[in-house]
Amino acid sequence: MARMPSAERRRQLTEAAIRAMARDGVARTTTRSIAAEAGVSLSVFHYCFDSKQALVESVITTLTDHSVTVVKEALKPRDTLVDTVRAGFQAYWDHVRAHPDEHMLTYELTQYALREPGFEHLARRQYELYVDAYADLIDELRTGMHLRLQVPVSVLARYLAAMTDGLTLNYLVLGDESAWTDILDTVTAHVAGLVHDGA
């Protein structure tokens, strides 16, 4: 087996853990099954992660990065603020539709962390990551488009995290893709209403 830098090996194992957890569930996924999914020995896994907590935290961070990356790429300033905000929500929504298993896994990880003694802080960290990601996206957009907000960044970030969390779970439970164009338009109009051009 070719040697791989430890950071790259951790990424490989984290992605393998995401696949295994999405397929088998968090509670049933073992270190052995993750190592097998990644095609490495169990000793390599234990070299990269000294605890299941460290692995779960890496999975949570990576899942958040998956969503944030597609939104960040879509949030290029467009003709209007509404168009820009809509593009960001559409990119997120396309990711949910393309990877429902990953998004379902985020909810399972939250429940697992809340119920597993010693893991509770990971559920809090997961939701702090969501808020931090939104705050960074808002700051980038605000700076790039010279925007003024009607509410503090921290409030808007937490609101967006709660809203997309609820909408995502609603979609995973109810489906009904036909309704989501109108829903995204409504959300876009509402969020754009909390922001003004700086001019």
C-alpha positions in Angstrom: 0.0 0.0 0.0 1.4 3.4 -1.0 2.1 5.8 1.8 -0.2 8.7 2.0 0.1 11.9 4.0 -1.9 11.6 7.2 -4.2 14.5 6.4 -5.1 12.9 3.1 -5.6 9.5 4.8 -7.9 11.1 7.3 -9.9 12.6 4.4 -10.1 9.2 2.8 -11.3 7.5 6.0 -13.8 10.3 6.7 -15.4 10.0 3.2 -15.4 6.2 3.7 -17.2 6.7 7.1 -19.8 8.9 5.4 -20.5 6.3 2.9 -20.7 3.5 5.5 -22.8 5.5 7.9 -25.2 6.7 5.2 -25.6 3.1 4.1 -25.7 1.2 7.5 -26.5 3.9 10.0 -24.3 5.6 12.6 -24.8 3.1 15.4 -24.1 0.0 13.2 -21.0 1.5 11.5 -17.8 0.1 13.1 -14.2 1.1 12.8 -13.6 -2.2 11.0 -16.3 -1.5 8.4 -15.0 2.0 7.8 -11.4 0.6 7.3 -12.8 -2.0 4.9 -14.8 0.7 3.0 -11.6 2.7 2.7 -9.5 -0.3 1.7 -7.0 0.1 4.6 -6.1 -1.9 7.6 -7.6 -1.3 11.0 -4.3 -0.1 12.3 -4.2 2.7 9.7 -7.7 3.8 10.9 -6.5 3.9 14.6 -3.3 5.7 13.5 -5.5 8.5 12.0 -8.3 8.6 14.6 -7.6 8.0 18.3 -11.3 7.9 19.2 -14.8 7.6 17.7 -15.5 11.1 18.8 -12.7 12.4 16.6 -14.1 10.4 13.7 -17.7 11.7 14.2 -16.4 15.3 14.5 -14.5 14.8 11.2 -17.6 13.4 9.5 -19.7 16.3 10.8 -17.2 18.9 9.6 -16.8 17.2 6.2 -20.6 16.9 5.6 -20.9 20.6 6.4 -18.1 21.4 4.0 -19.8 19.5 1.2 -22.9 21.8 1.4 -21.0 25.0 2.0 -18.7 24.5 -0.9 -21.5 24.2 -3.5 -23.3 27.3 -2.1 -20.1 29.3 -2.0 -19.4 28.5 -5.6 -22.9 29.6 -6.6 -22.9 32.9 -4.6 -21.2 34.9 -7.3 -22.8 38.4 -7.5 -25.5 38.5 -10.2 -27.6 41.1 -11.7 -29.8 41.6 -8.6 -29.5 40.7 -5.0 -32.6 38.4 -5.4 -30.9 36.5 -8.2 -27.7 36.1 -6.1 -29.6 34.8 -3.0 -31.7 32.5 -5.1 -28.6 31.0 -6.8 -27.2 30.2 -3.3 -30.4 28.5 -2.1 -30.8 26.7 -5.4 -27.3 25.3 -5.2 -28.0 24.1 -1.7 -31.2 22.6 -2.7 -29.7 20.8 -5.7 -27.2 19.3 -3.3 -30.0 18.0 -1.0 -31.8 16.4 -3.9 -28.6 14.9 -5.3 -27.3 13.6 -1.9 -30.4 13.0 0.3 -28.4 10.2 2.1 -25.8 12.7 3.3 -28.4 15.1 4.6 -30.3 12.4 6.3 -27.0 11.3 7.9 -26.6 14.8 9.4 -29.8 14.4 11.4 -28.8 10.9 12.5 -25.5 12.2 13.7 -27.2 14.9 15.7 -29.5 12.3 17.4 -26.6 9.9 18.0 -24.4 12.6 19.5 -27.2 13.8 21.8 -27.9 10.3 23.1 -24.4 8.9 23.4 -22.7 9.9 26.7 -19.7 12.0 26.1 -20.7 12.9 22.5 -23.2 15.7 23.4 -20.7 18.5 22.5 -20.5 17.2 19.0 -24.2 17.9 18.4 -23.6 21.5 19.6 -20.5 21.7 17.4 -22.5 20.5 14.4 -25.0 23.4 14.7 -22.3 25.9 15.5 -20.6 24.9 12.2 -23.8 25.6 10.4 -24.1 29.1 11.9 -20.4 29.8 11.3 -20.7 28.7 7.7 -23.7 31.0 7.1 -22.0 33.9 8.9 -18.9 33.5 6.6 -21.2 33.4 3.5 -23.1 36.5 4.6 -19.9 38.4 5.3 -18.5 37.5 1.8 -21.7 38.5 0.1 -22.1 41.7 2.2 -18.5 42.8 1.3 -18.7 41.8 -2.3 -22.0 43.5 -3.0 -21.8 46.3 -0.5 -24.9 45.3 1.4 -26.5 46.6 4.6 -28.3 44.1 6.8 -31.5 44.8 8.8 -30.4 42.3 11.5 -26.9 41.4 12.9 -24.9 38.8 11.0 -25.1 36.4 13.9 -28.9 36.6 14.0 -29.3 36.2 10.3 -26.8 33.3 10.3 -28.7 31.4 13.0 -32.0 32.1 11.3 -30.7 30.7 8.0 -29.3 27.7 9.7 -32.6 26.9 11.4 -34.6 27.6 8.3 -32.6 25.4 6.0 -32.4 22.7 8.6 -36.2 22.6 8.9 -36.8 22.8 5.2 -34.3 20.0 4.5 -35.9 17.7 7.1 -39.3 18.6 5.7 -38.2 17.5 2.2 -36.6 14.3 3.4 -39.8 13.3 5.2 -42.4 14.5 2.7 -40.6 14.7 -0.6 -42.9 16.5 -3.1 -40.3 18.1 -5.3 -42.9 20.0 -7.3 -43.5 22.3 -4.3 -39.9 23.5 -3.9 -39.7 26.1 -6.6 -42.4 28.2 -4.9 -40.9 27.5 -1.5 -37.4 28.6 -2.6 -38.9 31.7 -4.2 -40.7 32.6 -1.0 -37.5 32.0 1.1 -35.4 34.0 -1.3 -37.8 37.0 -1.2 -38.0 36.9 2.6 -34.2 36.7 3.0 -33.6 39.4 0.4 -36.0 41.6 2.3 -33.6 41.5 5.3 -30.8 43.0 3.2 -30.4 46.3 1.3 -28.0 47.5 -1.3 -25.3 49.6 0.4 -25.8 52.5 -2.0 
